[in-house]
């Protein structure tokens, strides 16, 4: 199983970006998917998550970021609007994946995609 993230880049303050993360390989179910980020010199933090249809957000991104998923494509998205310089970080997708029915879930991380918000 692999998670492949994409969509990062350079954007001006106030701009928007959409990140995508697709899971591939042998997959039975993906109950939980999330986006984390790590800014230079800081610890990795949870940005947003989706479990079934329930979404959660860090206070710093509420009202600006939207997490969504396409179960048919095993893909999670992060729509980021009104971006601020403090959103600059490497963004990582995360998923709890069950490979076979009845087997324990395992956690997987994507490779990270850099988002830079700067004028």
N, C-alpha and C positions, 0 to 999 in steps of 0.2 A: 504494500500500500504506500502511495506517495501523495503528498499535498504539494501542488504547484501554485504559487502565488504570482500575481502579475498586477500591473496597473499603477505602480508607483512612478514618481517623477518629480519634476520641478514645477511649482505653481506659485503664483503671486498671492499675497494675502487677500482673503476674500474669495478666492477661487474655489474650484471643486475638482475632486478626483474620485474615481471609482475603482476600488480594489476588487479583485476576484481571486478565488482560491478553489481549485478543483481537486477533488480526491479521485484517485484512480487505483485500479488493482482489484483484488478480491475483496468485495464489500458486501456485507449482509445488511447492516444498518448503521446510520450515523446519528445517534440521539442528540449529540451536542456539538456545536461548532462555535468558534469564537475568534476574535482578533485581539492580539496583544501588540504593544509597541514598546520600543526601548530607545530612549533618547540618549545622546552621548553623555556619559558620566552618570546616568541614572539607572535605576532598576527597571526591569521589564514590568509593565503594568497591563492589566486587563482593560481593554477599551470597550468592547461590546461582545455580547454572547447571544446565542439563540438555542433554546432547548425546546424541541417541538415547535410551538408557535409563540413561546414566551421569550421576550427579548429583555436584556438588561444593558445598561450603559453606565460608563463612568460619568461622574458629575461634570467633568471637564468637557465632555463632548455631547451631553444631552441637548437635544434641539438642533444640533448641527450634523450629527452622523446618524446614519440609518443602516442597520444590519438586516440582511435578508438572505434567503436561501432558496435554491432550486433543487428540490429533492430528486427530480428526474435526472439531473446532471451532476448530482453530488457536489454541488458548488455553493459556496457562501460568498456574499458580496458585502462590501462596506462602502456606502455612498457617503462621501465626506464633503460637506458644504461649508461655506464661510470659514475657510481654513485660516489658521493663525500661525505665526512663526513658531509658537510653542507646540504645535502639532508635528513639527519636524522630528522624525524618528524612523527607525526601521520597523516596519509593521510585519508581524508574524501571524499567520493563521494557525489555528489549533483545532483538532477534532478528536472526539472520543469515537472510536470505530469498532464495531463488532464484525468480525470477519465471517464467523459462522453462527448460525442460530444456536442459542444456548451456551455459547462460549463467552468468557469474560471480555469486556471491552479493553482496548489498548489505546493509549494516547499518541497522537502524531502531531508533529510540527512541520509547517512549511519552511521554505528556505529564507523567507524574509524579503521584503521589497522596500526600498528607500523612498520615503516621502520627504521632500524638502520644500518648505514654504518660505519664500524669500522674494523680495523685490529687487 
